[in-house]
Amino acid sequence: MSGLGLYTYFRSSAAYRVRIALNIKGLDYQSHFIHLLNNGGEQHSAEYRRLNPQGLVPTLLTGEDENPITQSIAIIEYLDECYPQQPLLPDSAAGRAWVRALALMVCCDIHPLNNLRVHAYLRNVLDLDEASRQSWYQHWVTEGLTAIEHRLRASKHDSHFCYGNSPTLADLCMIPQIYNAIRFECDISSFTTLARIYSNCMALEAFANAAPENQPDHE
């Protein structure tokens, strides 16, 4: 159909976002699995670095004679422009700004502090033990999600999701972050708005089917 190919890893939050987008759009794609731990990390191979010089996932192949697309937000917005069914951004400029701001609070201010390469540096260079790394993770996740929870509560948008009554880019970024917060035993009991949004999203097949445990490379 679309000739799309996605380089992905089941636990990657960024790849998780893109899988949700592809599912919402109803797009067929071929998965190329990059194990971020095996053999020192398959993302560091020369072959993969030719596609993505950062050595990160996801990377999207479009099926056209174009450069591979990297960075999950860029990939999702590319998909939204090329496949406008089930749009992931609101019609209004103000709505799009709101959604993008929430998405970037996750993608710029929470996730980068807690991804695999950061934790590898904390362990291998700074020699932090597991308890200290867990504390690091929980601190930044809690601080970030607290701000997002407050922003959602103060919003005038009465909705099932982060904005409106259908998922947007903000939800695609939020759900993997909450999923990981649960996995790493962060105390998110006070985030009632986020809990409601998480429940509404995970009730949808597009989100559930994109979850790490439902990926062919899950282990």
Secondary structure, 3 states (H helix, E strand, C coil): CCCEEEEECCCCHHHHHHHHHHHHHCCCEEEEECCCCHHHCHHHCHHHHHHCCCCCCCEEECCCCCCCEECHHHHHHHHHHHCCCCCCCCCCHHHHHHHHHHHHHHHHHCHHHCCHHHHHHHHHCCCCCHHHHHHHHHHHHHHHHHHHHHHHHHCCCCCCCCCCCCCCHHHHHHHHHHHHHHHCCCCCCCCHHHHHHHHHHHCCHHHHCCCHHHCCCCC
